[in-house]
């Protein structure tokens, strides 16, 4: 391949990053600056000019989708098969090492990966065994605690023992959880990295030396999202050699609440000496107006590494700001603007509504439903998270590994086969007493007839079913094994009983699982580290890893709704940021913890930079939250955007809409944040939009809109009992409540 082809089409900063010497590098990649292109072209440059084998390069991403995209681009650019390359997620690459060295890591050869739901199921079982009241000790609380400790690289033995009853119970559960996982040959997502780190750092120094020598260069995407264990793992693999390229953006670090450490990217030169910093600031996504707004907001954060986005494209439209009088008005405005967008020949899927809190979606959804506009909440149930898929995979997992307690617990009575809670509890007691898996315990219960005859028969039939699926599937293709397990298990008839569209959807998903198995068979090539792994185990591992990925964007033409956190990495021609109010965005919790306000501002920066052509900011003067009417000030983030970049939206020329004066943000006496009002000339009380009123016939309602002046003015009221009404003010005889 011609070396010039690698750098053709790159801008100056991208070219500097791609062609830099083999050394530690920090690439500060702003939103929409082409960072994936830089990563892929950097790999091509290392292979072509530095004579580094593509198989001695490790590229780490955060999602399997990103890893697949990177492998595809590498294959296109270099013309090499990327299957043997080490391109994947932190968890996927750690899993690959553990599969190759399971014995050194102290694992079972056929260890199984638990997803989040399986992990929760195991913890619930342990809660029962420990006689813990689930109202006082929710299983999810233990799950969060265990995962948080693993993200920090801590085992239960590392935790400080105190006299605090809460801490004592948490550590007891962690200990019981570790024992159950060891006994069942199961590991969770956090364990993949922690176990791999301990393998290389503590168990086998020669193995660490092997991998440090093997990987001549490491590239890491989204470096600002790394947590403590991921950072430690990277430092260990890099050793003292200058061979790391970290690509990230400190201004887009928005996952501190789940363990991400912004200081990892901010302090990188301290741990990776001599790291040069290259800034990618040219944006290929948004208009100059949108970028100026994003820059103006984010510059209010302290401690930034510093960069300023720019584009050689047009300034574009101004940012539209709409002051709604309540959340219903806000939702109606947003839907109306989207409808105009569609009427102009654009796709609904090119528009996105972003919000800080999930609770905001309800009113938006109602407005979309009323207008008959299709929508999708991005981040809904993923394929491998769906009930019917998890049931089918649990059968396959138990066929693959009879020691998998979580799989057995999930399907032992699904579909219903007469195995009650008492039977399951006796099997659990046998497992604990003999320190064996539930599968072995169930066989012992049957052998020694520890149950009444009917219960014994039901349990024996289940054991026979699993053995039959295994026997009948021997020598068949992976998709045939999958199909056979689904058919023989009874899941088809089980889900047919739900009837209607839900049943049909579940059946189609089971059919798709068979397709997924066939597709996997056509693509899977065992790496040297997987030479002892059969195809079914590899498929189950991939399914568990994929379950941790964010859902792909839906191709149906529908409006996209999502939280700001879910929006990271996406882009849309038209974007709405809803609820840009103090207490909502920035969230009221941000005032309680150091650094949270700056993370909220980074979240706003992410939201603004999702917009390509048109950006709307909306806020409501009053909003019902947590069962109460609240009156929030417009967000400080609106104030931080230069006024020349914003245009106020007024829907009706006959009504004076609220004017937003960012200089009067603190709501001083001359503030212009006042509601609309209407009044007759005879001295009757002035009525305000958003005000509660009473009508003699219709009862109580809320003023939504008004037009005109004097007695002939018309006023729109949403009455609790009769709904929306337009009334002539002179005849309505409305009384303020």
C-alpha positions as semicolon CSV with decimal commas, in nm:
position;residue;x (nm);y (nm);z (nm)
1;X;0,000;0,000;0,000
2;X;0,124;0,348;-0,090
3;X;0,211;0,539;0,230
4;X;0,071;0,861;0,084
5;X;-0,271;0,695;0,062
6;X;-0,273;0,669;0,442
7;X;-0,245;1,043;0,494
8;X;-0,437;1,167;0,190
9;X;-0,745;1,361;0,291
10;X;-0,632;1,421;0,650
11;X;-0,613;1,772;0,790
12;X;-0,288;1,899;0,941
13;X;-0,367;1,798;1,299
14;X;-0,493;1,454;1,196
15;X;-0,180;1,403;0,985
16;X;0,041;1,497;1,282
17;X;-0,135;1,241;1,501
18;X;-0,116;0,966;1,240
19;X;0,251;1,016;1,148
20;X;0,391;1,091;1,497
21;X;0,693;0,886;1,613
22;X;0,633;0,568;1,812
23;X;0,590;0,728;2,153
24;X;0,330;0,810;2,415
25;X;0,066;1,038;2,264
26;X;-0,242;1,213;2,394
27;X;-0,485;1,301;2,115
28;X;-0,740;1,552;2,239
29;X;-1,017;1,481;1,990
30;X;-1,303;1,727;1,998
31;X;-1,657;1,627;1,909
32;X;-1,695;1,546;1,539
33;X;-1,322;1,580;1,469
34;X;-1,270;1,239;1,302
35;X;-1,103;1,050;1,586
36;X;-1,197;0,702;1,459
37;X;-1,037;0,786;1,125
38;X;-0,720;0,896;1,305
39;X;-0,708;0,573;1,507
40;X;-0,745;0,351;1,202
41;X;-0,498;0,549;0,990
42;X;-0,250;0,548;1,280
43;X;-0,262;0,168;1,283
44;X;-0,206;0,161;0,906
45;X;0,088;0,402;0,943
46;X;0,251;0,189;1,215
47;X;0,217;-0,123;1,001
48;X;0,341;0,035;0,677
49;X;0,618;0,267;0,798
50;X;0,727;0,136;1,140
51;X;0,716;-0,232;1,041
52;X;0,495;-0,318;1,338
53;X;0,290;-0,631;1,282
54;X;-0,087;-0,569;1,292
55;X;-0,104;-0,862;1,536
56;X;0,123;-0,687;1,786
57;X;-0,102;-0,382;1,805
58;X;-0,380;-0,363;2,063
59;X;-0,668;-0,123;2,000
60;X;-0,917;-0,079;2,285
61;X;-1,267;0,062;2,248
62;X;-1,565;0,085;2,483
63;X;-1,832;-0,091;2,275
64;X;-1,839;-0,396;2,054
65;X;-2,007;-0,186;1,787
66;X;-1,709;0,053;1,782
67;X;-1,469;-0,242;1,772
68;X;-1,652;-0,396;1,475
69;X;-1,645;-0,063;1,293
70;X;-1,273;-0,028;1,356
71;X;-1,199;-0,381;1,234
72;X;-1,400;-0,314;0,919
73;X;-1,209;0,006;0,844
74;X;-0,874;-0,165;0,909
75;X;-0,963;-0,442;0,665
76;X;-1,061;-0,185;0,402
77;X;-0,752;0,029;0,450
78;X;-0,486;-0,239;0,496
79;X;-0,643;-0,531;0,314
80;X;-0,564;-0,770;0,601
81;X;-0,803;-1,000;0,785
82;X;-0,863;-0,831;1,122
83;X;-0,992;-1,146;1,299
84;X;-0,655;-1,225;1,455
85;X;-0,592;-0,867;1,557
86;X;-0,638;-0,749;1,915
87;X;-0,913;-0,496;1,851
88;X;-1,196;-0,497;2,103
89;X;-1,342;-0,370;2,427
90;X;-1,163;-0,378;2,761
91;X;-1,381;-0,670;2,867
92;X;-1,349;-0,854;2,537
93;X;-0,969;-0,837;2,530
94;X;-0,936;-0,931;2,898
95;X;-1,167;-1,225;2,830
96;X;-0,941;-1,335;2,544
97;X;-0,638;-1,342;2,773
98;X;-0,828;-1,532;3,044
99;X;-0,948;-1,794;2,795
100;X;-0,589;-1,856;2,693
101;X;-0,456;-1,873;3,051
102;X;-0,756;-1,992;3,255
103;X;-0,546;-2,230;3,462
104;X;-0,291;-1,962;3,558
105;X;-0,581;-1,732;3,646
106;X;-0,730;-1,992;3,881
107;X;-1,046;-2,032;3,671
108;X;-1,244;-2,331;3,548
109;X;-1,171;-2,417;3,186
110;X;-1,534;-2,360;3,088
111;X;-1,597;-2,053;3,301
112;X;-1,916;-1,869;3,213
113;X;-1,970;-1,491;3,190
114;X;-2,268;-1,362;3,385
115;X;-2,454;-1,060;3,255
116;X;-2,612;-0,805;3,487
117;X;-2,941;-0,990;3,526
118;X;-2,776;-1,323;3,602
119;X;-2,558;-1,150;3,857
120;X;-2,864;-0,997;4,022
121;X;-3,037;-1,335;4,027
122;X;-2,740;-1,490;4,206
123;X;-2,732;-1,211;4,464
124;X;-3,104;-1,253;4,530
125;X;-3,046;-1,621;4,599
126;X;-2,765;-1,536;4,838
127;X;-2,989;-1,285;5,015
128;X;-3,236;-1,567;5,085
129;X;-2,961;-1,796;5,206
130;X;-2,837;-1,524;5,441
131;X;-3,194;-1,451;5,561
132;X;-3,169;-1,084;5,461
133;X;-3,486;-0,878;5,440
134;X;-3,502;-0,758;5,079
135;X;-3,692;-0,444;5,181
136;X;-3,399;-0,339;5,396
137;X;-3,125;-0,498;5,186
138;X;-3,222;-0,470;4,815
139;X;-3,025;-0,703;4,590
140;X;-2,944;-0,416;4,353
141;X;-2,770;-0,234;4,638
142;X;-2,537;-0,531;4,685
143;X;-2,485;-0,554;4,309
144;X;-2,386;-0,189;4,289
145;X;-2,150;-0,227;4,586
146;X;-1,975;-0,536;4,447
147;X;-1,933;-0,387;4,100
148;X;-1,803;-0,059;4,244
149;X;-1,537;-0,244;4,446
150;X;-1,425;-0,443;4,143
151;X;-1,402;-0,124;3,936
152;X;-1,159;0,001;4,199
153;X;-0,963;-0,327;4,190
154;X;-1,072;-0,438;4,538
155;X;-1,159;-0,788;4,659
156;X;-1,362;-0,843;4,975
157;X;-1,040;-0,921;5,163
158;X;-0,904;-0,577;5,076
159;X;-1,193;-0,388;5,237
160;X;-1,149;-0,229;5,575
161;X;-1,348;-0,399;5,850
162;X;-1,545;-0,157;6,064
163;X;-1,806;-0,185;6,335
164;X;-2,069;-0,035;6,108
165;X;-2,350;-0,295;6,058
166;X;-2,407;-0,173;5,703
167;X;-2,042;-0,221;5,606
168;X;-2,031;-0,561;5,777
169;X;-2,333;-0,686;5,579
170;X;-2,202;-0,550;5,250
171;X;-1,867;-0,725;5,294
172;X;-2,036;-1,049;5,404
173;X;-2,239;-1,049;5,085
174;X;-1,930;-0,977;4,876
175;X;-1,755;-1,274;5,038
176;X;-2,054;-1,504;4,982
177;X;-2,080;-1,383;4,623
178;X;-1,712;-1,457;4,555
179;X;-1,751;-1,809;4,697
180;X;-2,064;-1,877;4,488
181;X;-1,893;-1,758;4,170
182;X;-1,585;-1,972;4,238
183;X;-1,800;-2,275;4,306
184;X;-2,008;-2,230;3,991
185;X;-1,727;-2,134;3,757
186;X;-1,887;-1,797;3,684
187;X;-1,742;-1,450;3,641
188;X;-1,912;-1,115;3,594
189;X;-1,805;-0,823;3,375
190;X;-1,604;-0,656;3,650
191;X;-1,427;-0,983;3,721
192;X;-1,297;-1,007;3,363
193;X;-1,070;-0,707;3,411
194;X;-0,990;-0,763;3,778
195;X;-0,897;-1,129;3,727
196;X;-0,688;-1,041;3,420
197;X;-0,508;-0,766;3,611
198;X;-0,428;-1,005;3,898
199;X;-0,315;-1,273;3,653
200;X;-0,058;-1,045;3,491
201;X;0,044;-0,843;3,796
202;X;0,044;-1,102;4,076
203;X;0,012;-1,459;3,950
204;X;0,249;-1,485;3,655
205;X;0,515;-1,215;3,599
206;X;0,656;-1,402;3,299
207;X;0,314;-1,383;3,135
208;X;0,310;-1,009;3,189
209;X;0,653;-0,983;3,030
210;X;0,526;-1,187;2,734
211;X;0,234;-0,953;2,666
212;X;0,439;-0,640;2,725
213;X;0,684;-0,760;2,459
214;X;0,410;-0,881;2,227
215;X;0,214;-0,556;2,214
216;X;0,447;-0,299;2,067
217;X;0,178;-0,032;2,057
218;X;-0,154;0,026;2,233
219;X;-0,428;0,260;2,115
220;X;-0,720;0,350;2,342
221;X;-1,038;0,526;2,234
222;X;-1,263;0,735;2,465
223;X;-0,980;0,755;2,718
224;X;-1,172;1,006;2,932
225;X;-1,420;0,728;3,020
226;X;-1,166;0,489;3,174
227;X;-1,211;0,389;3,537
228;X;-0,952;0,286;3,796
229;X;-0,923;-0,083;3,698
230;X;-0,908;-0,007;3,324
231;X;-0,637;0,254;3,378
232;X;-0,432;0,016;3,596
233;X;-0,468;-0,259;3,334
234;X;-0,341;-0,028;3,058
235;X;-0,046;0,095;3,264
236;X;0,049;-0,263;3,340
237;X;0,045;-0,370;2,973
238;X;0,238;-0,062;2,862
239;X;0,509;-0,103;3,124
240;X;0,783;0,158;3,095
241;X;0,789;0,163;2,716
242;X;0,658;0,466;2,528
243;X;0,390;0,298;2,327
244;X;0,049;0,437;2,421
245;X;-0,180;0,649;2,206
246;X;-0,470;0,773;2,417
247;X;-0,755;0,934;2,222
248;X;-1,019;1,120;2,415
249;X;-1,180;1,447;2,515
250;X;-1,180;1,572;2,872
251;X;-1,471;1,800;2,777
252;X;-1,684;1,491;2,708
253;X;-1,617;1,309;3,036
254;X;-1,976;1,256;3,156
255;X;-1,970;0,916;3,329
256;X;-1,820;1,003;3,666
257;X;-2,132;0,859;3,832
258;X;-2,038;0,513;3,710
259;X;-1,670;0,522;3,796
260;X;-1,505;0,705;3,505
261;X;-1,215;0,924;3,621
262;X;-1,149;1,243;3,431
263;X;-0,811;1,271;3,604
264;X;-0,693;0,969;3,402
265;X;-0,678;1,184;3,089
266;X;-0,588;1,506;3,269
267;X;-0,287;1,350;3,445
268;X;-0,178;1,116;3,168
269;X;0,165;1,282;3,113
270;X;0,255;1,204;3,477
271;X;0,211;0,828;3,431
272;X;0,318;0,809;3,067
273;X;0,634;1,024;3,049
274;X;0,708;1,230;2,743
275;X;0,355;1,212;2,610
276;X;0,302;1,475;2,342
277;X;-0,044;1,631;2,310
278;X;-0,207;1,685;1,970
279;X;-0,541;1,864;1,947
280;X;-0,804;1,776;1,688
281;X;-1,019;2,089;1,681
282;X;-1,160;2,100;1,329
283;X;-1,519;1,979;1,345
284;X;-1,688;1,805;1,050
285;X;-2,033;1,782;1,206
286;X;-2,183;2,111;1,322
287;X;-2,227;2,469;1,205
288;X;-1,999;2,743;1,335
289;X;-2,285;2,889;1,541
290;X;-2,338;2,561;1,725
291;X;-1,964;2,521;1,785
292;X;-1,931;2,876;1,917
293;X;-2,210;2,805;2,164
294;X;-2,045;2,481;2,279
295;X;-1,708;2,653;2,319
296;X;-1,864;2,939;2,518
297;X;-2,034;2,701;2,761
298;X;-1,742;2,467;2,822
299;X;-1,485;2,742;2,875
300;X;-1,650;2,808;3,213
301;X;-1,503;2,481;3,343
302;X;-1,171;2,494;3,523
303;X;-0,878;2,257;3,483
304;X;-0,949;2,183;3,117
305;X;-0,671;2,065;2,891
306;X;-0,805;2,325;2,649
307;X;-0,917;2,328;2,287
308;X;-1,163;2,519;2,069
309;X;-1,380;2,360;1,805
310;X;-1,410;2,525;1,464
311;X;-1,532;2,446;1,115
312;X;-1,462;2,586;0,772
313;X;-1,833;2,542;0,697
314;X;-2,110;2,799;0,723
315;X;-2,226;2,984;1,033
316;X;-2,569;2,828;0,996
317;X;-2,892;2,920;1,172
318;X;-2,902;3,079;1,514
319;X;-2,989;2,863;1,815
320;X;-3,363;2,887;1,884
321;X;-3,470;2,942;2,245
322;X;-3,828;2,876;2,346
323;X;-3,970;2,977;2,683
324;X;-4,268;2,751;2,753
325;X;-4,508;2,827;3,034
326;X;-4,526;2,460;3,137
327;X;-4,402;2,120;3,028
328;X;-4,712;2,051;2,816
329;X;-4,649;2,369;2,619
330;X;-4,284;2,273;2,582
331;X;-4,379;1,929;2,444
332;X;-4,637;2,076;2,203
333;X;-4,382;2,324;2,073
334;X;-4,120;2,054;2,014
335;X;-4,363;1,824;1,834
336;X;-4,488;2,116;1,624
337;X;-4,134;2,203;1,514
338;X;-4,065;1,841;1,422
339;X;-4,384;1,829;1,218
340;X;-4,270;2,140;1,027
341;X;-3,935;1,970;0,971
342;X;-4,106;1,662;0,828
343;X;-4,342;1,871;0,613
344;X;-4,033;2,028;0,457
345;X;-3,926;1,685;0,331
346;X;-3,696;1,573;0,615
347;X;-3,699;1,241;0,799
348;X;-3,832;1,211;1,153
349;X;-3,527;1,001;1,245
350;X;-3,306;1,303;1,168
351;X;-3,448;1,477;1,475
352;X;-3,369;1,398;1,838
353;X;-3,513;1,516;2,169
354;X;-3,256;1,509;2,447
355;X;-3,331;1,547;2,817
356;X;-3,143;1,530;3,144
357;X;-3,389;1,308;3,334
358;X;-3,579;1,001;3,216
359;X;-3,889;1,134;3,388
360;X;-3,911;1,411;3,127
361;X;-3,995;1,166;2,852
362;X;-4,353;1,097;2,968
363;X;-4,502;1,431;2,860
364;X;-4,301;1,426;2,539
365;X;-4,428;1,078;2,457
366;X;-4,787;1,182;2,522
367;X;-4,751;1,477;2,285
368;X;-4,601;1,254;2,017
369;X;-4,879;0,997;2,058
370;X;-5,148;1,263;2,035
371;X;-4,995;1,392;1,713
372;X;-4,967;1,041;1,570
373;X;-4,591;1,078;1,530
374;X;-4,384;0,757;1,559
375;X;-4,103;0,775;1,812
376;X;-3,842;0,555;1,973
377;X;-3,675;0,581;2,309
378;X;-3,311;0,509;2,235
379;X;-3,165;0,267;2,486
380;X;-3,471;0,044;2,528
381;X;-3,443;-0,331;2,572
382;X;-3,156;-0,468;2,368
383;X;-3,181;-0,795;2,181
384;X;-2,983;-1,002;2,428
385;X;-3,166;-0,841;2,720
386;X;-3,508;-0,956;2,603
387;X;-3,680;-1,214;2,821
388;X;-3,725;-1,481;2,556
389;X;-3,363;-1,450;2,438
390;X;-3,223;-1,480;2,790
391;X;-3,436;-1,790;2,848
392;X;-3,313;-1,956;2,528
393;X;-2,951;-1,868;2,601
394;X;-2,986;-2,008;2,953
395;X;-3,078;-2,349;2,804
396;X;-2,773;-2,335;2,581
397;X;-2,553;-2,228;2,870
398;X;-2,666;-2,517;3,086
399;X;-2,610;-2,758;2,798
400;X;-2,261;-2,611;2,757
401;X;-2,178;-2,608;3,127
402;X;-2,383;-2,804;3,381
403;X;-2,211;-2,612;3,664
404;X;-2,382;-2,286;3,563
405;X;-2,613;-2,228;3,861
406;X;-2,758;-1,898;3,735
407;X;-2,868;-2,056;3,407
408;X;-3,024;-2,350;3,588
409;X;-3,212;-2,125;3,831
410;X;-3,349;-1,922;3,542
411;X;-3,501;-2,208;3,344
412;X;-3,561;-2,489;3,593
413;X;-3,931;-2,402;3,584
414;X;-3,955;-2,201;3,259
415;X;-4,180;-2,308;3,096
416;X;-4,373;-2,421;3,403
417;X;-4,308;-2,790;3,463
418;X;-4,425;-2,842;3,822
419;X;-4,097;-2,763;3,994
420;X;-4,198;-2,543;4,286
421;X;-4,004;-2,312;4,515
422;X;-3,979;-2,585;4,782
423;X;-3,813;-2,824;4,536
424;X;-3,566;-2,555;4,430
425;X;-3,488;-2,472;4,793
426;X;-3,414;-2,838;4,872
427;X;-3,179;-2,852;4,572
428;X;-3,007;-2,536;4,699
429;X;-2,968;-2,685;5,047
430;X;-2,815;-2,999;4,898
431;X;-2,574;-2,786;4,692
432;X;-2,465;-2,592;5,001
433;X;-2,429;-2,903;5,215
434;X;-2,214;-3,085;4,958
435;X;-2,048;-2,769;4,819
436;X;-2,144;-2,868;4,466
437;X;-2,333;-2,709;4,179
438;X;-2,712;-2,712;4,167
439;X;-2,702;-2,953;3,874
440;X;-2,508;-3,211;4,075
441;X;-2,724;-3,142;4,379
442;X;-3,041;-3,201;4,173
443;X;-2,909;-3,537;4,055
444;X;-2,829;-3,633;4,417
445;X;-3,177;-3,524;4,532
446;X;-3,329;-3,754;4,267
447;X;-3,090;-4,040;4,341
448;X;-3,155;-4,033;4,717
449;X;-3,529;-3,959;4,675
450;X;-3,529;-3,650;4,895
451;X;-3,860;-3,525;4,751
452;X;-4,215;-3,657;4,717
453;X;-4,266;-3,872;4,408
454;X;-4,444;-3,607;4,199
455;X;-4,173;-3,348;4,266
456;X;-3,902;-3,608;4,198
457;X;-4,062;-3,691;3,863
458;X;-4,077;-3,324;3,761
459;X;-3,713;-3,269;3,857
460;X;-3,601;-3,585;3,676
461;X;-3,783;-3,476;3,359
462;X;-3,596;-3,145;3,364
463;X;-3,260;-3,318;3,402
464;X;-3,350;-3,558;3,121
465;X;-3,453;-3,264;2,900
466;X;-3,115;-3,092;2,930
467;X;-2,932;-3,418;2,865
468;X;-3,153;-3,488;2,563
469;X;-3,089;-3,143;2,412
470;X;-2,717;-3,205;2,457
471;X;-2,725;-3,557;2,310
472;X;-2,947;-3,469;2,014
473;X;-2,732;-3,165;1,928
474;X;-2,402;-3,350;1,904
475;X;-2,243;-3,310;1,564
476;X;-2,494;-3,050;1,446
477;X;-2,432;-2,691;1,334
478;X;-2,450;-2,413;1,592
479;X;-2,776;-2,272;1,455
480;X;-2,924;-2,622;1,455
481;X;-2,825;-2,665;1,820
482;X;-2,990;-2,332;1,896
483;X;-3,306;-2,423;1,706
484;X;-3,323;-2,764;1,873
485;X;-3,286;-2,614;2,222
486;X;-3,564;-2,363;2,153
487;X;-3,800;-2,626;2,012
488;X;-3,737;-2,898;2,271
489;X;-3,745;-2,661;2,567
490;X;-4,107;-2,567;2,501
491;X;-4,032;-2,195;2,481
492;X;-4,227;-2,160;2,155
493;X;-4,555;-2,279;2,306
494;X;-4,476;-2,098;2,629
495;X;-4,455;-1,759;2,458
496;X;-4,745;-1,830;2,221
497;X;-4,971;-1,829;2,527
498;X;-4,911;-1,455;2,568
499;X;-5,103;-1,404;2,244
500;X;-5,122;-1,084;2,041
501;X;-4,832;-0,877;1,908
502;X;-4,614;-0,940;2,212
503;X;-4,624;-1,316;2,152
504;X;-4,549;-1,267;1,784
505;X;-4,259;-1,037;1,866
506;X;-4,111;-1,291;2,108
507;X;-4,135;-1,570;1,851
508;X;-3,967;-1,354;1,588
509;X;-3,689;-1,276;1,833
510;X;-3,631;-1,648;1,894
511;X;-3,609;-1,696;1,519
512;X;-3,359;-1,412;1,503
513;X;-3,146;-1,584;1,768
514;X;-3,114;-1,880;1,534
515;X;-3,010;-1,639;1,258
516;X;-2,755;-1,484;1,494
517;X;-2,609;-1,828;1,564
518;X;-2,581;-1,899;1,191
519;X;-2,417;-1,564;1,127
520;X;-2,172;-1,624;1,412
521;X;-2,075;-1,961;1,266
522;X;-1,997;-1,797;0,935
523;X;-1,771;-1,537;1,092
524;X;-1,606;-1,703;1,391
525;X;-1,248;-1,813;1,356
526;X;-1,087;-1,945;1,672
527;X;-0,782;-1,746;1,773
528;X;-0,476;-1,929;1,909
529;X;-0,596;-1,842;2,259
530;X;-0,933;-2,011;2,190
531;X;-0,806;-2,341;2,055
532;X;-0,980;-2,532;2,339
533;X;-1,306;-2,335;2,316
534;X;-1,595;-2,490;2,122
535;X;-1,820;-2,286;1,898
536;X;-2,118;-2,291;2,134
537;X;-1,911;-2,154;2,425
538;X;-1,767;-1,884;2,201
539;X;-2,118;-1,787;2,086
540;X;-2,244;-1,766;2,444
541;X;-1,945;-1,556;2,544
542;X;-2,007;-1,318;2,254
543;X;-2,376;-1,291;2,343
544;X;-2,286;-1,201;2,702
545;X;-2,035;-0,941;2,586
546;X;-2,281;-0,794;2,335
547;X;-2,543;-0,763;2,609
548;X;-2,329;-0,490;2,763
549;X;-2,336;-0,278;2,449
550;X;-2,565;0,016;2,385
551;X;-2,845;-0,051;2,139
552;X;-2,778;0,049;1,781
553;X;-2,976;0,335;1,631
554;X;-3,308;0,223;1,495
555;X;-3,356;0,253;1,118
556;X;-3,729;0,310;1,136
557;X;-3,830;0,665;1,050
558;X;-3,922;0,778;1,399
559;X;-3,833;1,063;1,630
560;X;-3,544;0,972;1,859
561;X;-3,586;1,035;2,233
562;X;-3,300;0,982;2,474
563;X;-3,121;1,106;2,780
564;X;-2,819;1,327;2,728
565;X;-2,597;1,047;2,855
566;X;-2,736;0,811;2,590
567;X;-2,675;1,068;2,316
568;X;-2,297;1,063;2,341
569;X;-2,142;0,949;2,014
570;X;-2,455;1,022;1,810
571;X;-2,541;1,311;1,578
572;X;-2,862;1,447;1,429
573;X;-2,940;1,729;1,184
574;X;-3,195;1,875;1,430
575;X;-3,167;1,854;1,808
576;X;-3,388;1,971;2,094
577;X;-3,245;2,013;2,444
578;X;-3,550;2,013;2,669
579;X;-3,586;2,129;3,026
580;X;-3,281;2,356;3,030
581;X;-3,363;2,487;3,377
582;X;-3,185;2,525;3,708
583;X;-3,251;2,219;3,922
584;X;-3,322;2,004;3,621
585;X;-3,025;2,081;3,399
586;X;-2,792;2,135;3,573
587;X;-2,944;1,873;3,798
588;X;-3,011;1,978;4,155
589;X;-2,779;1,698;4,277
590;X;-2,485;1,871;4,110
591;X;-2,472;2,131;4,386
592;X;-2,405;1,866;4,652
593;X;-2,078;1,714;4,530
594;X;-1,751;1,875;4,418
595;X;-1,697;1,847;4,045
596;X;-2,056;1,754;3,964
597;X;-2,144;2,097;3,826
598;X;-1,851;2,077;3,585
599;X;-1,967;1,735;3,473
600;X;-2,316;1,878;3,415
601;X;-2,157;2,148;3,198
602;X;-1,967;1,882;3,003
603;X;-2,300;1,706;2,955
604;X;-2,444;2,028;2,812
605;X;-2,141;2,051;2,580
606;X;-2,208;1,697;2,462
607;X;-2,576;1,779;2,403
608;X;-2,502;2,094;2,202
609;X;-2,246;1,918;1,983
610;X;-2,494;1,646;1,884
611;X;-2,664;1,902;1,658
612;X;-2,545;1,927;1,299
613;X;-2,766;2,199;1,148
614;X;-3,029;2,322;1,391
615;X;-3,041;2,339;1,770
616;X;-3,337;2,426;1,992
617;X;-3,314;2,499;2,365
618;X;-3,639;2,491;2,561
619;X;-3,734;2,556;2,921
620;X;-4,061;2,583;3,110
621;X;-4,149;2,863;3,350
622;X;-4,344;2,610;3,557
623;X;-4,303;2,234;3,562
624;X;-4,471;1,962;3,762
625;X;-4,197;1,752;3,918
626;X;-4,219;1,495;4,197
627;X;-4,588;1,572;4,232
628;X;-4,540;1,945;4,286
629;X;-4,551;2,253;4,069
630;X;-4,201;2,405;4,050
631;X;-4,087;2,740;3,915
632;X;-3,730;2,707;3,798
633;X;-3,506;2,977;3,657
634;X;-3,365;2,924;3,309
635;X;-3,040;2,731;3,324
636;X;-2,707;2,905;3,372
637;X;-2,600;2,726;3,055
638;X;-2,835;2,949;2,854
639;X;-2,672;3,254;3,011
640;X;-2,329;3,124;2,910
641;X;-2,414;3,125;2,539
642;X;-2,345;3,464;2,374
643;X;-2,674;3,645;2,303
644;X;-2,585;3,705;1,938
645;X;-2,599;3,328;1,879
646;X;-2,957;3,295;2,008
647;X;-3,297;3,390;1,870
648;X;-3,612;3,391;2,084
649;X;-3,905;3,198;1,937
650;X;-4,248;3,361;1,946
651;X;-4,538;3,159;1,814
652;X;-4,813;3,422;1,808
653;X;-4,751;3,785;1,716
654;X;-5,062;3,901;1,908
655;X;-4,927;3,763;2,234
656;X;-4,613;3,900;2,394
657;X;-4,407;3,590;2,468
658;X;-4,156;3,580;2,753
659;X;-3,829;3,753;2,669
660;X;-3,510;3,598;2,795
661;X;-3,253;3,842;2,926
662;X;-2,939;3,647;3,001
663;X;-2,800;3,950;3,181
664;X;-3,090;3,922;3,424
665;X;-3,019;3,554;3,495
666;X;-3,025;3,606;3,869
667;X;-3,389;3,717;3,843
668;X;-3,328;4,071;3,972
669;X;-3,603;4,333;3,984
670;X;-3,566;4,428;3,618
671;X;-3,576;4,068;3,497
672;X;-3,786;4,006;3,188
673;X;-3,885;3,650;3,283
674;X;-4,256;3,739;3,326
675;X;-4,553;3,529;3,210
676;X;-4,797;3,632;2,940
677;X;-5,112;3,806;3,060
678;X;-5,445;3,942;2,940
679;X;-5,688;4,190;3,101
680;X;-6,018;4,364;3,020
681;X;-6,043;4,740;3,036
682;X;-6,290;4,746;3,326
683;X;-6,039;4,677;3,599
684;X;-6,110;4,304;3,636
685;X;-5,815;4,094;3,760
686;X;-5,533;4,032;3,513
687;X;-5,505;3,666;3,408
688;X;-5,166;3,510;3,345
689;X;-5,070;3,215;3,128
690;X;-5,010;2,927;3,363
691;X;-5,258;3,063;3,617
692;X;-5,525;2,846;3,774
693;X;-5,881;2,977;3,718
694;X;-6,240;2,876;3,791
695;X;-6,539;2,880;3,550
696;X;-6,899;2,862;3,669
697;X;-6,986;2,567;3,440
698;X;-6,654;2,403;3,351
699;X;-6,487;2,409;3,691
700;X;-6,117;2,468;3,752
701;X;-5,845;2,479;3,486
702;X;-5,512;2,626;3,378
703;X;-5,470;2,919;3,138
704;X;-5,268;2,794;2,840
705;X;-5,285;3,070;2,581
706;X;-5,444;3,402;2,489
707;X;-5,484;3,628;2,191
708;X;-5,618;3,977;2,134
709;X;-5,691;4,253;2,388
710;X;-5,986;4,387;2,584
711;X;-6,326;4,217;2,622
712;X;-6,297;4,043;2,284
713;X;-5,970;3,878;2,377
714;X;-5,979;3,499;2,354
715;X;-5,829;3,279;2,619
716;X;-5,747;2,906;2,609
717;X;-5,803;2,707;2,929
718;X;-5,737;2,341;3,001
719;X;-6,017;2,239;3,238
720;X;-5,974;1,934;3,462
721;X;-6,317;1,792;3,376
722;X;-6,391;1,898;3,018
723;X;-6,049;1,948;2,865
724;X;-5,938;2,233;2,637
725;X;-6,169;2,533;2,573
726;X;-6,128;2,867;2,392
727;X;-6,336;3,136;2,567
728;X;-6,409;3,503;2,496
729;X;-6,275;3,690;2,795
730;X;-6,570;3,933;2,816
731;X;-6,823;3,651;2,859
732;X;-6,616;3,384;3,037
733;X;-6,635;3,538;3,385
734;X;-6,321;3,352;3,492
735;X;-6,206;3,388;3,852
736;X;-5,843;3,348;3,960
737;X;-5,800;3,061;4,209
